[in-house]
Amino acid sequence: MENVFEVKFTVSSADIDDLNHVNNVVYVKWMDEVAFHHWAYLTKDYPLPEYIWVVTRHEIDYKGQAFLGDEIIAKTWVGETKGFTSARIIEFYKDTILVAKSKTVWAMLDAETYKLTRIRENVLKVLQQNK
């Protein structure tokens, strides 16, 4: 698949809940970290400090479990982007097994005013670039 960016996590004791697997809240934290790292990667040669992103919606489907010491590979790509919003898809794998899949809808804001701003061609080019 083109345009896929990967981030690896190792499950720590702080990630584990009373059921001895990764807590659902940890996936949301990881989703935020993956988005941050991917945006930093995409903008490393073309910074866009005039914009910031905020979450408007999270969807998560839990498909399996991850446990202490497991290495998790998060694979992400940019989904539908239009108007003020852009979707980010993230799949979390333990080895080749999908343990969770998420979609986050992000809204773009002007960094000075914190008001919604349309995603223009310059930002769209950054979001759609190849890895």
Legacy VTK file of the C-alpha trace (Angstrom):
# vtk DataFile Version 3.0
C-alpha trace
ASCII
DATASET POLYDATA
POINTS 131 float
0.000 0.000 0.000
1.311 3.457 -0.895
1.603 6.368 1.523
1.773 4.174 4.642
3.741 5.501 7.608
4.712 3.231 10.517
5.363 3.816 14.209
6.362 1.050 16.621
5.363 0.722 20.260
6.406 -1.779 22.898
3.655 -2.458 25.416
4.760 -1.331 28.881
3.273 -2.057 32.305
1.652 1.414 32.262
-0.346 0.344 29.171
-1.911 -2.686 30.877
-5.334 -2.687 32.547
-7.039 -4.965 35.088
-7.666 -7.549 32.362
-3.896 -7.781 31.737
-4.079 -6.426 28.199
-3.582 -3.001 26.613
-6.239 -0.618 27.904
-8.527 0.926 25.310
-7.454 4.443 26.352
-3.868 3.588 25.414
-4.914 3.093 21.799
-6.301 6.643 21.759
-2.990 7.917 23.174
-1.107 5.965 20.516
-3.409 7.353 17.804
-2.443 10.866 18.863
1.271 10.006 18.884
1.097 8.373 15.461
-0.707 11.398 13.994
1.871 13.764 15.535
4.829 11.787 14.157
3.271 11.381 10.734
2.487 15.116 10.435
6.047 15.928 11.533
7.365 13.547 8.874
5.119 14.965 6.143
6.054 18.571 6.958
9.787 18.101 7.616
10.703 19.638 4.234
7.666 21.900 3.961
6.694 23.246 7.397
3.164 24.553 7.845
3.249 26.306 11.249
0.241 28.441 10.344
-2.067 25.450 10.851
-2.965 23.174 13.738
-5.176 20.103 13.886
-7.868 19.149 16.405
-9.814 15.904 16.715
-13.522 15.973 15.939
-14.203 12.226 15.984
-12.578 8.885 16.867
-13.774 5.448 15.780
-11.990 2.327 17.036
-12.659 -1.317 16.311
-10.888 -3.716 18.664
-10.025 -6.945 16.856
-7.628 -8.651 19.263
-5.496 -8.120 22.333
-1.976 -6.961 23.048
-0.049 -7.819 26.199
2.967 -6.682 28.207
6.120 -6.739 26.089
4.327 -7.094 22.749
5.674 -5.006 19.890
2.894 -3.145 18.137
3.283 -1.672 14.665
0.924 1.175 13.867
0.382 1.719 10.155
-1.246 4.983 9.154
-2.341 6.853 6.075
-4.470 9.864 5.230
-8.043 9.127 4.213
-10.738 11.373 2.799
-9.769 15.026 2.963
-12.219 17.781 2.066
-13.392 21.136 3.309
-12.043 21.620 6.835
-11.452 17.964 7.698
-9.073 15.121 7.009
-9.439 11.501 8.084
-6.521 9.427 9.331
-6.696 5.651 9.330
-4.483 3.672 11.713
-4.165 -0.097 11.960
-2.380 -1.645 14.942
-0.631 -4.972 14.379
0.996 -7.519 16.667
3.200 -9.419 14.232
0.806 -9.817 11.287
-2.349 -9.900 13.436
-4.623 -6.848 13.349
-5.482 -5.963 16.964
-7.219 -2.618 16.404
-8.247 -0.320 13.595
-9.133 3.344 13.972
-10.325 6.330 12.035
-9.891 9.838 13.355
-11.401 12.906 11.746
-9.223 15.964 12.218
-10.252 19.580 11.615
-7.690 22.126 10.513
-7.497 25.431 12.376
-5.634 28.655 11.807
-2.819 28.584 14.390
-3.312 32.243 15.354
-7.099 32.522 15.546
-8.009 28.869 16.306
-10.777 29.189 13.718
-11.594 26.513 11.177
-9.782 26.968 7.911
-10.280 25.199 4.608
-7.681 22.667 3.563
-6.081 24.295 0.581
-3.923 22.859 -2.176
-0.623 23.447 -0.318
-1.791 21.342 2.645
-3.443 18.739 0.419
-0.144 18.213 -1.434
1.620 17.573 1.885
-1.056 15.142 3.057
-0.990 13.181 -0.200
2.772 12.916 -0.688
4.435 9.548 -0.930
6.464 8.251 1.971
LINES 1 132
131 0 1 2 3 4 5 6 7 8 9 10 11 12 13 14 15 16 17 18 19 20 21 22 23 24 25 26 27 28 29 30 31 32 33 34 35 36 37 38 39 40 41 42 43 44 45 46 47 48 49 50 51 52 53 54 55 56 57 58 59 60 61 62 63 64 65 66 67 68 69 70 71 72 73 74 75 76 77 78 79 80 81 82 83 84 85 86 87 88 89 90 91 92 93 94 95 96 97 98 99 100 101 102 103 104 105 106 107 108 109 110 111 112 113 114 115 116 117 118 119 120 121 122 123 124 125 126 127 128 129 130
